[in-house]
């Protein structure tokens, strides 16, 4: 999946928790339904955030590795002159 999909899943999880809380407080749905919807929304949000953080960590690791390679290349180019 791509980053946009995870962002959408996180947004939907957050909205689901907010709606479940609103419906639970107003009494529009039974409390058990509101709690289960809130828990499912929290799970979706946490899963999406975990996936986004993993993608970010992979990106940062790749960026650092590329910087190290570039630094080594420049360093050895300078000392070989």
Secondary structure, DSSP 4 states (H G I P E B T S, - for coil): --HHHHHHHHHHHHHHHHHHHHHHHHTSS-HHHHHHHHHHHHHHHHHHHHHHHHHHHHHHHHHHHHHHHHHHHHHHHHHT-
